[in-house]
Amino acid sequence: MKYIQEFREGDHVAGIYLCKQKNSAVTKNGKPYDNVILQDKTGSIDCKIWDVGSAGICDFDALDYVDIVGEVSSFNGALQVSIKRTRVAGEGEYDPRDYLPVSERDIDEMYKELLGYVGDISNHYLKALLDEFFVKDEAFIKRFKQASAAKSVHHCFVGGLLEHTVSVANLCRYYAAKYPMLKKDLVVSAALLHDIGKVYEISSFPENDYTDEGNLLGHIVMGAEMVGEKAALIDGFPKSLLNELKHCILAHHGKLEFGSPKKPALIEAVALNFADDLDAKMETFKEILGATTEQGWLGFNRLFESNLRATKQEE
């Protein structure tokens, strides 16, 4: 089996991959075809089945493990597979651990780093609140360590939420050192808690899709509610501090059109918004570069609203 990360334009590929998504479509000429996303632990790739209904194409569904034969090509700067043959693989033919994308960083080491940030909080109430989540709540901790940070776009792998959270907290620690007007305990605590709602917004792998609760409420509102529930367990938690913390969570996407119920009104909320946006964009660009072999322009990207290009290597 060749991992998706190793695919190159012109490759002939054959092996078992996890079908993450599948839907039917029709060309402009009225010919049916299937859009398929295959994944393994190194990533995912868009695929097309142009000969729907041919003898070599066996029917399969999303979340099936599928034995495929195909050809790798490049389209708009990204690799794509044209699938020629398919067969649903049976149990025992594959190891599920080969098919779940996982953080390049060690999950336990990242969680140790996160606990170091928790231990560095001096405010009694914020420290107690963080302990409720990251030290005492074993069910939450298990889900948090395995969760993805998104269905797509950035950090969409096992440990992605943890990796993103640690990165955002690290950036906020830097901001607090650079700009002393920031309340360090507040902005770092908000960074550690800003995406906790994603453990319930997005289902676990291999599905990694929005839950009913996630679609109805979203992780921002869910996270603020979770913080309020834990804070209620801490005797005397100051209402003003809780409101400031919840505001940072509610405003961390920065704009109403980006899903934030509130726009940043506190300097700590501004800092958190920039840290969250920076880490998401850097990871997204990293994943774009890792998914292509193109050396020139990569095409227009909706997230960046720009035609992207890889930095030229020094000769």
Secondary structure as UniProt FT lines:
FT   HELIX           4..6
FT   TURN            9..10
FT   STRAND          12..26
FT   TURN            28..29
FT   STRAND          32..40
FT   TURN            41..42
FT   STRAND          43..49
FT   TURN            52..53
FT   TURN            55..56
FT   TURN            62..63
FT   STRAND          65..75
FT   TURN            76..77
FT   STRAND          78..88
FT   TURN            91..92
FT   HELIX           96..98
FT   HELIX           107..119
FT   HELIX           124..131
FT   HELIX           132..136
FT   HELIX           138..146
FT   HELIX           160..178
FT   TURN            180..181
FT   HELIX           184..193
FT   TURN            194..197
FT   HELIX           198..201
FT   TURN            205..207
FT   HELIX           212..217
FT   HELIX           219..231
FT   TURN            232..233
FT   TURN            235..236
FT   HELIX           239..250
FT   TURN            251..253
FT   HELIX           256..258
FT   HELIX           267..290
FT   STRAND          297..301
FT   TURN            302..305
FT   STRAND          306..309
//
